[in-house]
Amino acid sequence: MFNWRLARVRRTSLIMIWCGAFLMGLVMPKIGIIINDIILPALSGLLLLFCIKKWRYIAIPAMLLSGLLLGLWRGSVVELSFNAYRPLFNQKAVIEGIVREDPSYDDKSRLELRLSEVTVTGKRLPGVIRITTFEAVQPKRGERISAEGTLREGFGNYRAAIYFAKVSVLETQTSWFEQLRHIFTASVLTHMPEPQASLGLGFLIGLKSQLPEDLGEQLKVLGLTHIVVASGYNLTILVRLGRRLFAKYSKYQALLCAVLLMAGFVTMTGFSASMSRAALVTSLALAAWYYGRHVHPFLLLLLSAAITAAINPTYLWNDIGWWLSFLAFAGVLLGAPLVQHRFFGNKQPHWLLQIFIETLCAQIVTLPLILFIFGDLSILAVIANALILPLIPFVMLLVFLAGLMGIVMPWVASWVALPAIWLLTYMTETVSALSAISWASMAMPISLVGMLLLYTAIILTGSLLLRKTKHNYLSKSFIE
């Protein structure tokens, strides 16, 4: 007779259980359950000892409790650390910090800055602060600035905010990589017209501060804002390119090239929530490919979610971009293979059709959250993505070549930039034409219950497809 309690459970299943429990534990401090006791991580580690035998009646409860306790402790520590801001709210303060991302302008034409490594009167404070100002200053990413004004309570991923701040730059010296990035940006802006130059820089390095306001609105209407934000799609393009270029020589060279391209891209774009997730998922997939292992995409998603949320629990608590990033990746890694298997079996579809399927699945999985948070439905999102996304790899390469030639051989850079300009002009004209259609976007807000019902329907549909196709997720890595 089969004894379920003594049956062994797979190691990967235990890891997924632990990651899920850890994420649940991280959420508990946000609903008022806070326990800041150093004994919790010790107890969590002790419980892992019961998983050695991997027997279900011991291992599964132990992993669940271990993840919950460690997540609760980590979330409690971070939540309590934010109490340092409370005495400062609604008070005049002078904040110093490092500009975390490229400055941008909000809908009121105010310069918007995000500061990390924040200090007030020499005291270090956790988290990120939002600064807005009308002053004629142009700090760059990586520079240290001072912001003076009334400190207000933050929202979303911001711990605090200062509006209409008096801003001054304290340190203009940045790393050599930042300086190279500024030189490259200037080269592209010099040798390519607008808005093509700004759109190309958005693809390549995630720079969106230069993007014209009207083009930004058009991209928003069509659900294309993600293409000018450094995303997992852009990163995956580079990693796949590096791996394929050198895979015929050796695995080591392919891995090294892919890692170097990924490191350079992430350094240039910054460690945003979505980029941190994309880099981690890609790194884990690369490591598995190098050692000849196939990892289930659900494990990749759960593990990377747990790691990034452990480093910064505010991603899980407040960052919509983090949630949309994971949901889109779930659509691509979990949903798209099922749809492909259903219609094409084991055959590989044409790469254009594959991009269309992946885009469609990503749009479907992110749609309920978008409707719940923003209340806007982009009718032409799938069509717009299908017309634009296939060309992004070529545009990234051509913009890079144009910027590089502008640095080393500026007298021929304008000619080298012509192919990139032609493709980018096609993109901007397509975006302009589609966004001008009256029914391109419509308001469709839904409630929390409606969002949960939609996700229930998506999960049930995916389960039925999985049962019908019997697709094996371990047959291929997404970076191949």
PyMOL commands that set and color helices and strands:
alter all, ss='L'
color gray80, all
select helices_A, chain A and resi 4-6+11-31+39-51+56-88+176-191+196-205+213-221+225-228+232-246+251-269+273-290+297-311+314-318+320-344+351-373+381-408+410-416+418-435+448-469+473-475
alter helices_A, ss='H'
color red, helices_A
select strands_A, chain A and resi 91-99+104-105+111-120+123-125+128-133+144-153+158-162+166-171+376-378+441-443
alter strands_A, ss='S'
color yellow, strands_A
deselect
rebuild
show_as cartoon
